[in-house]
Amino acid sequence: MGEAAVLVEVDTLDAALALHASLAASVVPGVHELVPAARTVLVRFDPRATTRAAVARWVTDAAASPPRDAAPAAVTVLEVVYDGDDLDETARLLGVDAPALVAAHTGAEWMVAFTGFAPGFGYLVRADWPFDVPRLDAPRTRVPVGSVGLAGAFSGAYPRATPGGWRLIGRTDAPLF
């Protein structure tokens, strides 16, 4: 990202989300973008308004401080039809049946941890998700728009038709992006 950014690497997704929350709650002048990811937070800044050293100090201080209470996030409900191409196989791989996997998927609210891969693709997480879902051995060349999938600790819905290696468990007609 060049001279106008700092990439902060952390050990876990939880650490990345906590650091992002702390930084977002205390943005300093000159910082104009925070981009969370699975184990990083990118901090973009204006070098005419602040220095790399000042940004590094701010990041270090934020990392040492617990995140402040955030305002409740908006809730969006996606209606999902659980008939994905990989539903039964994914359930089998996880040692459950398809109804149990669907129940686990619908059993709590998911949160968008970060976006990426394609415009509008949210990597969804939830604290009590019990599964680590293996990706497909070979990605599909085309995943239909609205497909709901699982990979690792994440769930997500494809906002447009793209290649992809997530296990498809359902689909939604909701406009995603």
N, C-alpha and C positions, 0 to 999 in steps of 0.2 A: 504493500500500500504506500510505499515511499516514505519520504521524510515527514509527512504530515499525519502519521498514524503510529500507534503503539498496539501491538498484538500481545495480549496478556494470556498466557497459557496456565491452566489449572489442571488438577488431577481428575475431576469428576464433573458430570453434568450439574449436579447439585451445587458444586462450588462455582461453576460458571453462572448459574442462575442467581445465586446469592450475591456474587460480585456485581453482576449486571444491575440487580435491584439496588445495591448500595450506591453504585455510580449514578444510576438514574435519579436517585433521591437527592443527590448533592452535586448536580452538574455545575462545573465551574466555567467562567467566561472563557471563550475560545474553543471549547469542545463542542463540536456540532453533530456528532453521530456516535452512537453506541450500538454495536452489532454483536449480539450473543450468538454462540454456536455450542456444539456439544461439549467442548472442553476449552473454549477460548472466548474472549471478549475483545473485539476490535474497537479501539478508541481513535476516532478521527478528529483532528483538531486543526485550527487555523494557526500556522506558525507566525503570522503577523500579530496574533493576539495573545499567544502563550508560548511556552517553550516545552520541548520534549521533557526536560528535567522537571518542570512544574507539573506536567501531566503524570509523569512517573510517581512523583510524591503524592499526588491526589489519589492515584490508583492504589498505592501502598497503604495510605490512610484508610481508604474505603474498604480494602481487603481486611484490615484489622478491626473494622467496625461492623457489628451485625447490621443487616439491612433494616431500614425503618419499616414500620407497618405501611403497606401499600393500600391504595384505595381498592375496593373490590373490583375485579375484572368483569367486563360485560360477559354475559353468558349467551352463547349461540347454540341452538339445538339443531342438530342435523338428523333428519330422518334417514335411517339406513335400512336397506333390505339386505339381510344376511344370506346371500346366495352366491358368494364369491367362488371363483374357480378353485381356490386353494383352501377353502374352509375346512373340509373334512380332513384333508392331508395335514393341514396345520394343527388341527386339534389332535390328530393321532400322534404327530411329532412331539406335542406338548404333554401327552399322556392323559388327555381328557376327551370327552366327546364334543361334537359340534355345539349342542345346546349349552354345555358348560362354558365353552369358549365364548359364545355369544353373550351369555350371562355375565362373564367376567368383563367383557368389552363394554357392555352397557351399564355395568354396576356402579360406576362413579363418574365424576366429571373429569374430563381430560383438559389439559392446559397446553396452549401453544408455547413451547419452550423457546423456539427460534424458527426462522424460516430459511429456506434455501432449496437447493436442487433445481427448482423451477419457480418462476414467479408465482407467488401465492401458495406455495406448498408449505404448510405448517407441520413441523415435527411436534407431535402431541405426546405429552407424558402425563403420568399420574403416579402419585406416591406409592400406591399399593398394588401396582401392576406386578403380578407374580411371575411373568414369563420373559424369557430371552428368546425371541423368535428368530430362527435362522433365515437368512435371505435365501432366495432361490439359487441353485447352483449356477444357472445361466439366466441372465435377465431376459425379460420379454422385449421384443423390438417395439411393441406398442401396448401400452396399458390404457384402456378406455377412460375418458374423462369421467370423474365422479367415483372411480374405484376407491374403495376403502381398503387399506392394507396394513400389515404389521411387519416390522423388521426390528430386531434387537429389542430394546425397551420402548420403542416408539410405535405410534399409530399415525396414520395420515390419510388424507383424501386427495387424490390426484386432481388438480384444478384444470388440467388439459391433458389431451392424449400425448403421452411421452413414452420413451423406453423406461423400464423399471424392473427392479429385482425384488420388490416387496411381495409378501404373500397376500393375495387378495382374498378378503373374507366377506366383502359386501360391496354395496354401491349406494350412492346418494344422488338425488337430482338437484340438490341445493347448488345455487351459484356460488362458486368458491373464489373466483378472482375475476 
